[in-house]
Amino acid sequence: MAAKGAMKKKATSNSNKTNSRKKQKKEIELPNPKIQEKVVDDDISGSDVDSDVDDDMLVEQHRDDSDDSASDALSDGDQPFTDDFLQDDNVDGEKSSDSDSDSDHSDIERKSKAIDAKKEKEEKEAEAELVDNIKEQADEVTLPTPQELKEEAQGPPDLPRLQRRIKEVVRVLSNFKTLRQEGASRKDYVKQLTMDLASYYGYNDYLIEVLVEMFPAVELVELIEAFEKPRPMCLRTNTLKARRRDLAGILLNRGVNLDPLSKWSKVGLVVYDSQVPIGATPEYMAGFYMLQSASSFLPVMALAPQEKERIVDMAAAPGGKTTYVAALMKNSGVIFANEIKEKRLKSLTANLSRMGVTNTVVCNYDGRELPKVLGQNSADRVLLDAPCSGTGVISKDESVKTSKSLEDIQSCCHLQKELILAAIDMVDANSKSGGYIVYSTCSIMVAENEAVIDYALKKRDVKLVPCGLDFGRPGFINYREQRFHPSLEKTRRFYPHVHNMDGFFVAKFKKMSNSKAAPAPTTEQPEGGDEVIEPIDSVIKKKAEDKVVHHRIHESSTKEKVHRENGIAQHGKAENTFSGKKRKERKRFSREEISKSREEKRAALRTAAKGKPFSKEKKFAKEARTTK
């Protein structure tokens, strides 16, 4: 019975312990003083019931009760602190959050004000520095004295100083009235700029002077800088064997980074970089494409060859333009590819064979003799990519900077004039689809371009027509003291700093008649000042000169008689003085009068050739002039 009672007591104590823990948990969750008092009373009553238990059970029960009472005491004692802590935390949290938010706002405002003040200070410093720099630059733009130039010439060129002075002079020339040095003229600045450019970039005096005359100062520096950089590598798809899209896909797979050239070309590709040699791929060997500069596309596009035509390429090597013409003609018709240099015939024939061209005849003649070989008025179209000084491809050949002189330019001009007359003579003006001549050079010199075209307009019955190119600058009409035909606006110039291609010139003629005689003078095409090469004109010129000489002799004899009668001077002195005055006061005939006189002379000669009496026609012409 005692054991059962003990076990019962133990179970009761355990249950009381469990209940006390549950109550403690509830007290922590819901702190209530009444519940706390009730829990304490229950614990006390529970401890009184356990008074008559044996020692062992009492010790164990005492330990359990002590633990329970300790936990209860801790829970009862901690509850107020817990409430105060939570309440203080909430209150302090609200206060601290408010204070933190206020401090954050104040910090942000203070920082923003500091940033604004710093920014304003930096702007003021920048403006002050800019003003100082402008003042310093205005003070620094002074031309060097002769002594300073002499000292510079004795030593190696100071490239940073030259570059800085070039920029300063260009800036002054762009706003000369405001920035010029007192007492210095524009000519002085231009002279200094010419010297500095020649020294910095390595040009000879002649070439740099010509470029300075052609372009404004700012554009001149851009052009010369563009000459220092290589032009992009371009490919032309051979449409006889491939399409551009297919070729681009194949080359991309081989590691070639490329893009279509431009909107104006349907067959061109521009290459940025390549993991394989672009001139040794299987596609190149198979003739799928041709390495060709973008500027070389332009003459063929201007020529616009048609199928089944007879076309002459007067300077064909190495064959880029010829193969392009054959592709546009789809291997129909006939192409005469001429090359004067025998060594270059190998590259020409090799490219024609590689590209699959079958309608081309290769010949080795001087271009000036082609009309005698192929026959006059025998071709539908002629392409003349004339040999030139190469001043447009300095990026490829830097030796042009120092090797070209005035004599070289004049020699090229003379050859080009002869070639263009031969080209015009080979074209048939009565061709149903043709009658066109395209002249092109890789030069930017006016003497090799506009001057040659103007010469051809005066010597043959041709006119300029649009090139069919939507871009490019028009050719010069006025250059220095020279005045060219107004239709030269239809020609096109291309520059590396504007079009990112080699310097180039393209002009397109339309032959109006098969006669070699120059066209009749009109208001649109004035003539005068050029040499006359036709037989009928030479006869007219000789007769006119004879008439002027006879008139001078008659006037001088009359003046001599007057002087002798008055006793003013001796025969020789009086005659020389009078002839000099007469030569200065001689009347200048207008172009219309000269042209009318020539027409009358031609009519008289034609009438004489038909068998009619020449004297009457001559008398009639003389009476007409007298009446006028």
C-alpha positions as CSV (number, residue, x, y, z in Angstrom):
1,M,0.0,0.0,0.0
2,A,2.9,2.3,0.8
3,A,4.4,1.6,-2.6
4,K,1.2,2.3,-4.3
5,G,0.8,5.5,-2.4
6,A,4.3,6.5,-3.3
7,M,3.7,5.8,-7.0
8,K,0.5,7.7,-6.8
9,K,2.2,10.6,-5.1
10,K,5.0,10.5,-7.8
11,A,2.4,10.6,-10.6
12,T,0.7,13.5,-8.9
13,S,3.9,15.4,-8.6
14,N,4.8,14.7,-12.2
15,S,1.3,15.9,-13.3
16,N,1.7,19.0,-11.1
17,K,5.1,19.6,-12.7
18,T,3.7,19.4,-16.2
19,N,0.8,21.6,-15.3
20,S,3.2,24.1,-13.7
21,R,5.3,24.2,-16.9
22,K,2.1,24.7,-19.0
23,K,1.0,27.5,-16.8
24,Q,4.5,29.1,-16.9
25,K,4.3,29.0,-20.7
26,K,0.8,30.6,-20.6
27,E,2.1,33.2,-18.2
28,I,4.9,34.1,-20.5
29,E,2.4,34.4,-23.4
30,L,-0.3,36.2,-21.4
31,P,1.1,37.9,-18.4
32,N,-1.8,38.2,-15.9
33,P,-1.4,38.8,-12.1
34,K,-4.5,36.7,-11.2
35,I,-3.2,33.7,-13.1
36,Q,0.2,34.1,-11.4
37,E,-1.4,34.1,-7.9
38,K,-3.5,31.0,-8.7
39,V,-0.4,29.2,-9.9
40,V,1.5,30.0,-6.7
41,D,-1.5,28.7,-4.6
42,D,-1.6,25.5,-6.5
43,D,2.1,24.9,-6.1
44,I,1.8,25.5,-2.4
45,S,-1.1,23.1,-1.9
46,G,0.6,20.5,-4.0
47,S,3.7,20.7,-1.8
48,D,1.6,20.3,1.4
49,V,0.1,17.0,0.2
50,D,3.5,15.4,-0.2
51,S,4.6,15.7,3.5
52,D,4.3,12.0,4.6
53,V,6.4,10.4,1.8
54,D,9.6,8.4,2.5
55,D,13.0,10.1,2.5
56,D,14.1,9.0,-1.0
57,M,10.8,10.1,-2.6
58,L,10.9,13.3,-0.6
59,V,14.4,14.1,-1.8
60,E,13.4,13.5,-5.4
61,Q,10.2,15.4,-4.9
62,H,12.0,18.2,-3.2
63,R,14.4,18.4,-6.1
64,D,11.5,18.5,-8.6
65,D,9.6,21.0,-6.5
66,S,12.6,23.2,-6.1
67,D,13.1,23.1,-9.9
68,D,9.5,23.9,-10.5
69,S,9.5,26.7,-7.9
70,A,12.7,28.1,-9.4
71,S,11.2,28.1,-12.8
72,D,8.0,29.6,-11.5
73,A,10.0,32.2,-9.6
74,L,12.0,33.0,-12.7
75,S,8.9,33.3,-14.7
76,D,7.2,35.4,-12.1
77,G,10.2,37.6,-11.6
78,D,11.0,38.0,-15.3
79,Q,7.5,38.9,-16.3
80,P,7.6,42.5,-15.2
81,F,11.0,43.0,-16.7
82,T,9.8,41.3,-19.9
83,D,6.8,43.6,-20.1
84,D,8.9,46.7,-19.4
85,F,11.5,45.6,-21.9
86,L,9.0,45.0,-24.6
87,Q,7.2,48.3,-23.8
88,D,10.5,50.2,-23.6
89,D,11.6,48.6,-26.8
90,N,8.5,49.6,-28.6
91,V,8.6,53.1,-27.3
92,D,12.3,53.4,-27.8
93,G,11.9,51.8,-31.3
94,E,9.4,54.3,-32.3
95,K,11.5,57.1,-31.0
96,S,14.7,55.7,-32.5
97,S,13.0,55.1,-35.9
98,D,11.7,58.7,-35.9
99,S,15.1,60.0,-34.9
100,D,16.8,57.7,-37.5
101,S,14.4,58.9,-40.2
102,D,15.0,62.5,-39.3
103,S,18.8,62.0,-39.2
104,D,18.6,60.2,-42.6
105,H,16.7,63.1,-44.1
106,S,19.1,65.6,-42.7
107,D,22.1,63.5,-43.8
108,I,20.7,63.2,-47.4
109,E,19.9,66.9,-47.5
110,R,23.4,67.8,-46.2
111,K,25.1,65.5,-48.7
112,S,23.1,66.8,-51.6
113,K,23.9,70.4,-50.7
114,A,27.6,69.4,-50.5
115,I,27.4,67.7,-53.9
116,D,25.7,70.8,-55.4
117,A,28.3,73.1,-53.9
118,K,31.1,70.9,-55.2
119,K,29.6,70.8,-58.6
120,E,29.1,74.5,-58.7
121,K,32.7,75.0,-57.7
122,E,34.0,72.6,-60.4
123,E,31.9,74.5,-63.0
124,K,33.4,77.8,-61.9
125,E,36.9,76.4,-62.0
126,A,36.3,74.9,-65.5
127,E,35.0,78.2,-66.8
128,A,38.0,80.0,-65.4
129,E,40.3,77.4,-66.8
130,L,38.6,77.7,-70.2
131,V,39.0,81.4,-70.2
132,D,42.6,81.1,-69.2
133,N,43.2,78.6,-72.0
134,I,41.6,80.8,-74.6
135,K,43.7,83.7,-73.4
136,E,46.8,81.6,-73.5
137,Q,46.0,80.2,-77.0
138,A,45.3,83.7,-78.3
139,D,48.6,84.8,-76.9
140,E,50.4,81.7,-78.2
141,V,49.2,82.0,-81.8
142,T,52.2,84.0,-83.0
143,L,54.2,83.3,-86.1
144,P,57.8,82.3,-85.5
145,T,60.5,84.8,-86.4
146,P,63.0,84.1,-89.1
147,Q,65.6,83.5,-86.4
148,E,63.5,80.9,-84.8
149,L,62.8,79.2,-88.1
150,K,66.5,79.1,-88.8
151,E,67.2,77.5,-85.5
152,E,64.5,74.9,-86.1
153,A,65.9,74.1,-89.5
154,Q,69.3,73.4,-88.1
155,G,68.1,70.6,-85.7
156,P,65.8,67.7,-86.1
157,P,62.1,68.5,-86.5
158,D,60.2,69.0,-83.2
159,L,57.1,67.0,-84.1
160,P,54.9,68.0,-81.1
161,R,55.7,71.7,-81.7
162,L,54.9,71.4,-85.4
163,Q,51.6,69.6,-84.7
164,R,50.6,72.2,-82.1
165,R,51.5,75.1,-84.5
166,I,49.6,73.5,-87.3
167,K,46.4,73.3,-85.2
168,E,46.9,76.9,-84.1
169,V,47.4,78.2,-87.6
170,V,44.3,76.3,-88.8
171,R,42.3,77.8,-86.0
172,V,43.4,81.3,-86.9
173,L,42.7,80.8,-90.6
174,S,39.2,79.5,-89.8
175,N,38.5,82.8,-87.9
176,F,41.1,85.1,-89.3
177,K,39.6,88.5,-88.5
178,T,39.3,87.7,-84.8
179,L,42.4,85.6,-84.1
180,R,45.0,86.9,-86.4
181,Q,48.2,88.4,-85.1
182,E,48.5,92.1,-85.5
183,G,50.5,93.0,-88.5
184,A,50.4,89.5,-90.0
185,S,48.6,88.8,-93.3
186,R,46.7,85.6,-94.4
187,K,49.5,84.9,-96.8
188,D,52.0,84.7,-93.9
189,Y,49.8,82.2,-92.1
190,V,49.3,80.1,-95.2
191,K,53.0,80.1,-95.9
192,Q,53.8,79.0,-92.4
193,L,51.1,76.2,-92.6
194,T,52.6,75.0,-95.9
195,M,56.1,74.8,-94.4
196,D,54.8,73.0,-91.3
197,L,52.7,70.4,-93.2
198,A,55.6,69.7,-95.5
199,S,58.0,69.2,-92.6
200,Y,55.6,67.2,-90.4
201,Y,54.1,64.8,-93.1
202,G,57.0,64.6,-95.5
203,Y,55.7,66.2,-98.6
204,N,57.8,68.1,-101.2
205,D,57.2,71.8,-101.7
206,Y,55.4,71.5,-105.0
207,L,52.8,68.9,-104.0
208,I,51.9,70.6,-100.6
209,E,51.5,74.0,-102.3
210,V,49.1,72.5,-104.8
211,L,47.1,70.9,-102.0
212,V,47.0,74.1,-100.0
213,E,45.6,75.9,-103.1
214,M,42.9,73.3,-103.6
215,F,41.4,72.9,-100.2
216,P,40.5,75.1,-97.2
217,A,42.9,74.8,-94.2
218,V,40.6,72.6,-92.1
219,E,39.7,70.2,-94.9
220,L,43.3,70.1,-96.0
221,V,44.5,68.7,-92.6
222,E,41.6,66.1,-92.7
223,L,42.7,65.0,-96.2
224,I,46.4,64.7,-95.3
225,E,45.4,62.8,-92.1
226,A,43.3,60.4,-94.2
227,F,46.2,59.8,-96.5
228,E,48.2,58.5,-93.5
229,K,45.7,55.7,-92.9
230,P,45.1,52.7,-95.1
231,R,41.7,52.3,-96.9
232,P,39.5,49.3,-96.1
233,M,40.1,46.1,-98.0
234,C,37.3,45.3,-100.5
235,L,36.2,42.4,-102.6
236,R,34.1,42.3,-105.7
237,T,31.9,39.2,-106.2
238,N,32.3,37.6,-109.6
239,T,28.7,37.2,-110.7
240,L,29.7,34.8,-113.4
241,K,30.4,32.2,-110.8
242,A,28.9,33.1,-107.4
243,R,26.4,35.3,-105.6
244,R,27.4,37.8,-102.9
245,R,25.2,36.2,-100.3
246,D,26.7,32.7,-100.8
247,L,30.2,34.1,-101.0
248,A,29.8,36.0,-97.8
249,G,28.5,32.9,-96.0
250,I,31.4,30.8,-97.1
251,L,34.0,33.4,-96.1
252,L,32.4,33.9,-92.7
253,N,32.7,30.2,-92.1
254,R,36.4,30.5,-92.9
255,G,36.9,33.2,-90.2
256,V,36.6,36.3,-92.4
257,N,34.9,39.3,-90.8
258,L,33.1,41.2,-93.5
259,D,30.0,43.3,-94.4
260,P,28.3,44.5,-97.6
261,L,30.3,47.4,-99.0
262,S,27.5,50.0,-99.4
263,K,24.1,50.6,-100.9
264,W,25.5,51.8,-104.2
265,S,27.2,48.4,-104.9
266,K,25.4,45.1,-105.2
267,V,28.6,43.0,-105.5
268,G,31.1,44.6,-103.1
269,L,32.2,43.3,-99.7
270,V,34.4,45.1,-97.2
271,V,36.8,43.0,-95.1
272,Y,37.7,44.1,-91.5
273,D,39.9,41.2,-90.5
274,S,40.6,37.6,-91.5
275,Q,42.0,34.5,-89.9
276,V,43.1,33.2,-93.4
277,P,45.0,35.0,-96.2
278,I,42.2,36.6,-98.2
279,G,44.2,36.4,-101.4
280,A,44.8,32.6,-101.2
281,T,41.5,31.0,-100.3
282,P,40.0,28.2,-102.4
283,E,37.3,30.7,-103.4
284,Y,39.8,33.2,-104.6
285,M,41.6,30.5,-106.7
286,A,38.3,29.4,-108.1
287,G,37.5,32.9,-109.3
288,F,34.6,33.7,-107.0
289,Y,35.9,37.1,-106.1
290,M,38.5,39.8,-107.0
291,L,40.5,41.9,-104.6
292,Q,39.6,45.4,-105.8
293,S,39.4,48.8,-104.2
294,A,36.0,50.5,-103.9
295,S,37.0,53.4,-106.1
296,S,37.7,51.0,-109.0
297,F,34.1,50.0,-109.1
298,L,33.0,53.5,-110.1
299,P,34.3,53.8,-113.7
300,V,32.6,50.5,-114.7
301,M,29.4,51.6,-113.0
302,A,29.5,54.9,-114.9
303,L,30.3,53.0,-118.2
304,A,27.2,50.8,-117.7
305,P,28.0,48.2,-120.4
306,Q,25.2,46.4,-122.1
307,E,25.1,42.9,-123.5
308,K,26.4,42.1,-127.0
309,E,28.3,45.4,-127.2
310,R,31.8,46.1,-128.5
311,I,33.9,47.6,-125.7
312,V,37.5,48.7,-125.4
313,D,39.4,49.0,-122.2
314,M,42.5,51.1,-123.1
315,A,44.5,50.4,-119.9
316,A,43.3,47.0,-118.7
317,A,45.9,45.5,-116.4
318,P,45.6,43.9,-113.9
319,G,42.1,43.1,-115.0
320,G,39.8,44.3,-112.2
321,K,37.7,46.6,-114.4
322,T,37.8,44.3,-117.4
323,T,36.4,41.4,-115.5
324,Y,33.7,43.6,-114.0
325,V,32.7,44.7,-117.5
326,A,32.6,41.1,-118.6
327,A,30.4,40.1,-115.6
328,L,28.0,42.9,-116.4
329,M,27.9,41.8,-120.1
330,K,27.4,38.1,-119.0
331,N,30.3,37.1,-121.2
332,S,28.5,38.3,-124.3
333,G,29.8,40.7,-127.0
334,V,33.5,41.5,-127.3
335,I,35.9,43.3,-125.0
336,F,39.3,44.5,-126.2
337,A,41.6,44.6,-123.2
338,N,44.7,46.6,-124.1
339,E,47.8,47.1,-122.0
340,I,51.0,48.9,-123.2
341,K,53.3,47.3,-120.7
342,E,54.2,43.8,-121.7
343,K,55.1,42.7,-118.1
344,R,51.6,43.4,-116.9
345,L,50.0,41.1,-119.5
346,K,50.7,38.1,-117.3
347,S,48.5,39.3,-114.5
348,L,45.8,40.4,-116.9
349,T,45.6,37.1,-118.7
350,A,45.8,35.2,-115.4
351,N,42.9,37.1,-113.8
352,L,40.8,36.8,-117.0
353,S,41.3,33.0,-117.0
354,R,40.7,32.6,-113.2
355,M,37.5,34.7,-113.3
356,G,36.0,32.7,-116.2
357,V,36.0,35.5,-118.8
358,T,35.6,34.2,-122.3
359,N,34.6,37.3,-124.4
360,T,37.9,39.3,-124.1
361,V,40.7,39.8,-126.6
362,V,44.0,40.8,-125.0
363,C,46.3,43.2,-127.0
364,N,49.5,45.0,-126.4
365,Y,49.5,48.4,-128.1
366,D,50.1,52.0,-127.3
367,G,46.6,53.4,-126.5
368,R,47.2,56.3,-128.8
369,E,47.6,53.9,-131.8
370,L,44.4,51.9,-131.1
371,P,42.2,53.9,-133.5
372,K,44.5,52.8,-136.3
373,V,44.5,49.2,-135.1
374,L,40.9,48.7,-134.2
375,G,39.5,51.3,-136.5
376,Q,37.8,54.6,-136.0
377,N,34.2,54.7,-134.9
378,S,34.3,50.9,-134.3
379,A,33.4,50.6,-130.6
380,D,30.1,51.1,-128.7
381,R,31.8,52.2,-125.4
382,V,35.4,52.9,-124.3
383,L,36.8,52.9,-120.8
384,L,39.9,54.9,-120.2
385,D,41.4,54.6,-116.8
386,A,44.3,56.8,-117.7
387,P,47.8,56.5,-116.3
388,C,48.3,59.4,-113.8
389,S,50.5,60.7,-111.0
390,G,48.7,58.7,-108.3
391,T,48.1,61.6,-106.0
392,G,44.8,60.0,-104.8
393,V,46.4,56.8,-103.6
394,I,49.1,58.2,-101.3
395,S,48.0,55.8,-98.6
396,K,49.2,52.9,-100.8
397,D,52.3,54.5,-102.2
398,E,53.9,57.1,-99.9
399,S,56.7,57.8,-102.4
400,V,54.3,60.0,-104.2
401,K,54.8,62.6,-101.5
402,T,58.3,63.3,-102.6
403,S,58.6,62.0,-106.1
404,K,56.1,64.0,-108.0
405,S,57.0,67.4,-109.5
406,L,55.5,69.9,-111.9
407,E,57.3,68.2,-114.9
408,D,55.7,64.8,-113.9
409,I,52.2,66.3,-113.8
410,Q,52.7,68.1,-117.1
411,S,53.9,64.9,-118.7
412,C,50.9,63.0,-117.5
413,C,48.6,65.7,-118.7
414,H,50.0,65.6,-122.2
415,L,49.7,61.8,-122.4
416,Q,46.1,61.9,-121.0
417,K,45.0,64.4,-123.6
418,E,46.3,62.3,-126.4
419,L,44.6,59.2,-125.0
420,I,41.3,60.8,-124.5
421,L,41.2,62.0,-128.1
422,A,42.0,58.5,-129.3
423,A,39.3,57.1,-127.1
424,I,36.7,59.5,-128.5
425,D,37.8,58.6,-132.1
426,M,37.2,54.9,-131.5
427,V,33.6,55.4,-130.4
428,D,30.8,55.2,-132.9
429,A,28.4,58.1,-132.3
430,N,25.7,56.2,-134.3
431,S,25.7,53.2,-132.0
432,K,22.2,52.2,-131.0
433,S,23.0,51.4,-127.4
434,G,26.4,53.1,-126.8
435,G,28.4,56.1,-128.0
436,Y,29.9,56.7,-124.5
437,I,33.4,57.3,-123.2
438,V,34.3,57.1,-119.5
439,Y,37.5,58.8,-118.3
440,S,38.9,58.2,-114.9
441,T,42.1,58.7,-112.9
442,C,43.3,58.0,-109.4
443,S,44.6,61.6,-109.1
444,I,43.1,64.7,-107.4
445,M,45.1,67.1,-109.5
446,V,43.0,69.6,-111.5
447,A,45.5,69.6,-114.4
448,E,44.9,65.8,-114.8
449,N,41.2,65.9,-114.5
450,E,39.1,69.0,-115.3
451,A,41.7,70.5,-117.6
452,V,41.8,67.3,-119.7
453,I,38.0,67.1,-119.9
454,D,37.8,70.7,-120.9
455,Y,40.4,70.1,-123.6
456,A,38.4,67.2,-125.0
457,L,35.2,69.3,-125.1
458,K,37.0,71.8,-127.3
459,K,38.6,69.3,-129.6
460,R,35.8,66.9,-130.3
461,D,32.1,66.9,-130.8
462,V,31.2,65.4,-127.4
463,K,29.3,66.5,-124.3
464,L,29.3,65.5,-120.7
465,V,26.5,63.5,-119.3
466,P,25.7,62.4,-115.7
467,C,27.9,59.6,-114.4
468,G,25.0,57.7,-112.8
469,L,26.7,57.9,-109.3
470,D,24.5,59.4,-106.5
471,F,27.5,60.5,-104.4
472,G,30.7,62.3,-104.9
473,R,31.6,65.9,-105.2
474,P,31.1,67.8,-108.5
475,G,34.2,68.8,-110.5
476,F,35.7,72.2,-110.5
477,I,34.4,74.9,-112.8
478,N,36.7,77.6,-111.6
479,Y,40.1,76.9,-110.2
480,R,42.5,79.7,-109.5
481,E,42.8,81.7,-112.8
482,Q,41.3,78.8,-114.9
483,R,37.7,78.7,-116.1
484,F,36.3,75.5,-117.4
485,H,33.1,74.5,-119.2
486,P,30.0,74.7,-117.0
487,S,29.0,71.1,-117.7
488,L,32.0,69.9,-115.7
489,E,29.6,69.9,-112.7
490,K,28.5,66.5,-114.0
491,T,31.9,65.0,-113.3
492,R,32.5,63.4,-109.9
493,R,35.4,63.7,-107.4
494,F,36.0,61.3,-104.5
495,Y,38.2,61.9,-101.5
496,P,39.4,59.6,-98.7
497,H,38.4,61.9,-95.9
498,V,34.8,62.2,-97.2
499,H,34.0,58.9,-98.9
500,N,36.5,56.6,-97.2
501,M,38.0,55.5,-100.5
502,D,41.0,56.4,-102.6
503,G,41.1,59.8,-104.3
504,F,39.4,59.4,-107.7
505,F,37.9,61.3,-110.6
506,V,35.2,60.0,-113.1
507,A,33.8,61.7,-116.1
508,K,31.4,60.4,-118.8
509,F,31.1,61.7,-122.4
510,K,28.5,61.2,-125.0
511,K,29.8,61.4,-128.6
512,M,27.5,63.6,-130.7
513,S,29.0,63.0,-134.2
514,N,31.7,61.0,-135.8
515,S,33.4,64.2,-137.1
516,K,36.8,65.1,-135.7
517,A,36.0,68.8,-136.0
518,A,35.3,70.8,-132.8
519,P,31.7,71.6,-132.2
520,A,30.3,75.0,-133.2
521,P,30.8,77.6,-130.5
522,T,27.7,78.3,-128.4
523,T,27.0,80.3,-125.3
524,E,27.2,77.0,-123.3
525,Q,30.5,76.0,-124.8
526,P,32.7,79.0,-125.4
527,E,35.9,78.6,-127.3
528,G,39.0,80.7,-127.4
529,G,42.5,80.5,-126.2
530,D,43.1,76.9,-127.4
531,E,45.3,75.7,-130.2
532,V,43.6,74.9,-133.5
533,I,44.6,71.5,-135.0
534,E,42.1,71.1,-137.9
535,P,43.2,72.0,-141.5
536,I,40.4,74.4,-142.2
537,D,41.0,76.3,-139.0
538,S,44.7,76.5,-139.7
539,V,43.9,78.1,-143.1
540,I,41.5,80.6,-141.5
541,K,44.1,81.5,-138.8
542,K,46.8,82.0,-141.4
543,K,44.6,84.3,-143.5
544,A,43.6,86.3,-140.5
545,E,47.2,86.7,-139.4
546,D,48.2,87.9,-142.9
547,K,45.4,90.4,-142.8
548,V,46.5,91.8,-139.4
549,V,50.1,92.1,-140.5
550,H,49.1,93.9,-143.7
551,H,47.0,96.3,-141.6
552,R,49.9,97.0,-139.2
553,I,52.3,97.8,-142.1
554,H,49.8,100.2,-143.7
555,E,49.2,102.0,-140.4
556,S,52.9,102.2,-139.5
557,S,53.7,103.7,-143.0
558,T,50.9,106.3,-142.6
559,K,52.1,107.3,-139.1
560,E,55.7,107.5,-140.4
561,K,54.7,110.1,-143.0
562,V,52.9,112.2,-140.5
563,H,55.9,112.2,-138.2
564,R,58.3,113.1,-141.0
565,E,56.2,116.0,-142.0
566,N,56.1,117.4,-138.4
567,G,59.7,116.6,-137.8
568,I,59.1,114.9,-134.5
569,A,61.5,112.0,-134.6
570,Q,63.6,109.8,-136.8
571,H,62.2,107.0,-138.9
572,G,63.2,104.1,-136.7
573,K,62.3,105.6,-133.3
574,A,59.0,107.0,-134.5
575,E,58.1,103.6,-136.0
576,N,58.9,101.6,-132.9
577,T,57.1,104.0,-130.6
578,F,54.0,104.0,-132.8
579,S,53.9,100.2,-133.2
580,G,54.2,99.7,-129.5
581,K,51.3,102.1,-128.8
582,K,49.3,100.5,-131.6
583,R,49.9,97.0,-130.2
584,K,48.5,98.1,-126.8
585,E,45.5,100.0,-128.3
586,R,44.6,97.2,-130.7
587,K,41.0,96.3,-130.6
588,R,40.0,93.0,-129.0
589,F,37.4,91.1,-131.0
590,S,34.6,89.3,-129.0
591,R,34.1,85.6,-129.2
592,E,30.9,86.0,-131.2
593,E,32.7,88.0,-133.8
594,I,35.5,85.5,-134.0
595,S,33.1,82.6,-134.4
596,K,31.1,84.4,-137.0
597,S,34.2,85.2,-139.0
598,R,35.3,81.6,-138.9
599,E,31.9,80.5,-140.0
600,E,32.1,82.9,-143.0
601,K,35.5,81.6,-143.9
602,R,34.3,78.0,-143.7
603,A,31.3,78.8,-145.9
604,A,33.6,80.5,-148.4
605,L,35.9,77.4,-148.5
606,R,33.0,75.0,-148.9
607,T,31.6,77.1,-151.8
608,A,35.0,77.2,-153.5
609,A,35.3,73.4,-153.1
610,K,31.9,73.0,-154.9
611,G,33.2,74.9,-157.9
612,K,31.4,78.2,-157.3
613,P,33.4,81.4,-157.8
614,F,35.3,82.1,-154.7
615,S,35.8,85.8,-155.3
616,K,32.1,86.6,-155.1
617,E,31.7,84.8,-151.8
618,K,34.8,86.6,-150.4
619,K,33.4,89.9,-151.6
620,F,30.1,89.2,-150.0
621,A,31.7,88.3,-146.7
622,K,33.8,91.5,-146.8
623,E,30.7,93.6,-147.5
624,A,28.9,92.0,-144.6
625,R,31.7,92.8,-142.2
626,T,31.9,96.4,-143.5
627,T,28.2,96.9,-143.1
628,K,28.3,95.6,-139.5
